Amino acid sequence: MIVGVPRETFPGERRVALAPSVIPTLVKAGLEVIVEVGAGIEAGYPDGDYANKGAKLLPQRAEVFRNADIILQVLCYGSNDQTGRADLPLLRRGQALIGFLRPLGDVHTIQEIAATGVTSFAVELMPRITRAQNMDALSSMGTICGYKAVVIAADGLPKIFPMLTTAAGTITPARVFIIGCGVAGLQAIATAKRLGAVVSAYDLRPAVLELVQSLGGRFVELPIEATDAQDAGGYAKAQDESFYQRQRELLGRVVSESDVVITAAVVPGKKSPVLVTRDQVEAMAPGSVVVDLASERGGNCELSRMGEQVVHHGVKVIGTINMASSVPYHASQMYGRNLTNFLLHMVKEGQLVLNLEDEITHNTIVTRDGEIVNPRVREFFNLPAAVVP
Ligand SMILES: NC(=O)c1ccc[n+]([C@@H]2O[C@H](COP(=O)([O-])OP(=O)(O)OC[C@H]3O[C@@H](n4cnc5c(N)ncnc54)[C@H](O)[C@@H]3O)[C@@H](O)[C@H]2O)c1
């Protein structure tokens, strides 16, 4: 079977679905790899590196789609809502497509993908189980985003992070507050600690308290308890507005005393809760920085604007989107490794074998033979249950 890697087309996207280093592993598994010319350039992987590792380079995007049995992308149509649509006519029945599809985004988009007949897999739906950890692209990208959010905040802050005792006096450490301790939030805690900040963190899932403390952060405990804080998959469950209102009130003091607030509190398939209000931002010292990692899904900060930096009362509110793309070398390396592990899981003797009894395949497959077959996606969009997935 032939695995095809087209160049990413989302504006500003710099990642590529496979780094050259994984190609020998795929070849050993009986797969051929074709790559669109220039696909890895922006990520720091020249064409020659792919050729040296055994891939064939093709100059035309359409040729990659025509020749490949399995297409690997970072942002497929769905998550690429700007230019991804142009790929639809290039997809076909019997072909597989793997990447970020935003499966709980827009039902019409997923229906359009289904209509091509392609067998699509959304990496966002990878189950959070030990067996699938090395295929978990959300964790890989979350790790990169958490790191980069701190670097951006440190760059924007008119202070340094560590405490210094110098001949010119003592510098007090920066206070960094992380809201939402999933993979991204935990990496932000670790990164801010490494830079010397005093770090506090909060999450509605009490289960993360020990993780925060083990990274050297102080867990901010609020005198409220979420009902049914997490689902079976470990994800936070949406709460009612009165809960969020109470959270905002209680978080206000910590926010206003922080130099940096990084928000990463998301709920799958839902608009992100607003946890940092305009009033709280106004109470922060001028020069402070808020980095809102949830801005793509509505934002955790009332003032954040998707993809923009807003300065309000001297406080920078940064709503950068697609942050993982700004660290394309390592993001692609991790993502490519995740996809390779996913492929090796499904490929037997050089052929893609779909075992729908297997939780990993069953959970990630979104469309097949013209239908949306994923039970979670169907339920989310209130579609009647599919006959056989
Ligand atoms: N293979 C594995 O076992 C594995 C791998 C990665 C993640 N996980 C688990 O999957 C789950 C989701 O991780 P993720 O990184 O995708 O998280 P995520 O990006 O879905 O959510 C980010 C964090 O925001 C928090 N949050 C949501 N609403 C909030 C609110 N109102 N106030 C405060 N915090 C709020 C969530 O609890 C979560 O910790 C976690 O339980 C994580 O431990 C498991």
The ligand as a Tripos MOL2 file, in Angstrom:
@<TRIPOS>MOLECULE
LIG
   44    48     1     0     0
SMALL
NO_CHARGES

@<TRIPOS>ATOM
      1 N1         -3.4020    7.8750   27.3060 N.am      1 LIG1
      2 C1         -3.8180    8.4440   28.4010 C.2       1 LIG1
      3 O1         -4.0520    7.7950   29.3850 O.2       1 LIG1
      4 C2         -4.0690    9.9230   28.3880 C.ar      1 LIG1
      5 C3         -3.3290   10.7490   27.5510 C.ar      1 LIG1
      6 C4         -3.6030   12.1150   27.5510 C.ar      1 LIG1
      7 C5         -4.6180   12.6350   28.3380 C.ar      1 LIG1
      8 N2         -5.3070   11.8020   29.1550 N.ar      1 LIG1
      9 C6         -6.4090   12.3180   29.9690 C.3       1 LIG1
     10 O2         -7.4070   12.8090   29.1010 O.3       1 LIG1
     11 C7         -8.1020   13.8760   29.7280 C.3       1 LIG1
     12 C8         -8.1460   15.0960   28.8340 C.3       1 LIG1
     13 O3         -6.8470   15.6360   28.6520 O.3       1 LIG1
     14 P1         -6.6130   16.8450   27.6390 P.3       1 LIG1
     15 O4         -5.2500   17.3170   27.7780 O.co2     1 LIG1
     16 O5         -7.0960   16.4690   26.2850 O.co2     1 LIG1
     17 O6         -7.5910   17.9110   28.2580 O.3       1 LIG1
     18 P2         -8.5090   18.9420   27.4980 P.3       1 LIG1
     19 O7         -7.6360   19.7080   26.5540 O.co2     1 LIG1
     20 O8         -9.7280   18.2840   26.9970 O.co2     1 LIG1
     21 O9         -8.9870   19.9010   28.7010 O.3       1 LIG1
     22 C9         -8.0950   20.7410   29.4000 C.3       1 LIG1
     23 C10        -8.3450   20.7800   30.8710 C.3       1 LIG1
     24 O10        -9.3190   21.7780   31.1540 O.3       1 LIG1
     25 C11       -10.0300   21.3850   32.2860 C.3       1 LIG1
     26 N3        -11.2760   22.1330   32.4040 N.ar      1 LIG1
     27 C12       -12.3920   22.0800   31.6120 C.ar      1 LIG1
     28 N4        -13.3260   22.9530   32.0690 N.ar      1 LIG1
     29 C13       -12.7920   23.5710   33.1580 C.ar      1 LIG1
     30 C14       -13.2720   24.5590   34.0510 C.ar      1 LIG1
     31 N5        -14.4840   25.0700   33.9360 N.pl3     1 LIG1
     32 N6        -12.4480   24.9480   35.0570 N.ar      1 LIG1
     33 C15       -11.2030   24.4330   35.1880 C.ar      1 LIG1
     34 N7        -10.7060   23.4960   34.3850 N.ar      1 LIG1
     35 C16       -11.4740   23.0710   33.3700 C.ar      1 LIG1
     36 C17       -10.2230   19.9060   32.0530 C.3       1 LIG1
     37 O11       -10.5310   19.2550   33.2710 O.3       1 LIG1
     38 C18        -8.8770   19.4980   31.4810 C.3       1 LIG1
     39 O12        -7.9690   19.0980   32.5040 O.3       1 LIG1
     40 C19        -7.3800   14.0900   31.0390 C.3       1 LIG1
     41 O13        -8.0580   13.3600   32.0330 O.3       1 LIG1
     42 C20        -6.0190   13.4970   30.8130 C.3       1 LIG1
     43 O14        -5.3800   13.0960   32.0000 O.3       1 LIG1
     44 C21        -5.0650   10.4460   29.1880 C.ar      1 LIG1
@<TRIPOS>BOND
     1     1     2 1
     2     2     3 2
     3     2     4 1
     4     4     5 ar
     5     4    44 ar
     6     5     6 ar
     7     6     7 ar
     8     7     8 ar
     9     8     9 1
    10     8    44 ar
    11     9    10 1
    12     9    42 1
    13    10    11 1
    14    11    12 1
    15    11    40 1
    16    12    13 1
    17    13    14 1
    18    14    15 2
    19    14    16 1
    20    14    17 1
    21    17    18 1
    22    18    19 2
    23    18    20 1
    24    18    21 1
    25    21    22 1
    26    22    23 1
    27    23    24 1
    28    23    38 1
    29    24    25 1
    30    25    26 1
    31    25    36 1
    32    26    27 ar
    33    26    35 ar
    34    27    28 ar
    35    28    29 ar
    36    29    30 ar
    37    29    35 ar
    38    30    31 1
    39    30    32 ar
    40    32    33 ar
    41    33    34 ar
    42    34    35 ar
    43    36    37 1
    44    36    38 1
    45    38    39 1
    46    40    41 1
    47    40    42 1
    48    42    43 1
@<TRIPOS>SUBSTRUCTURE
     1 LIG1         1 GROUP 0 **** ****
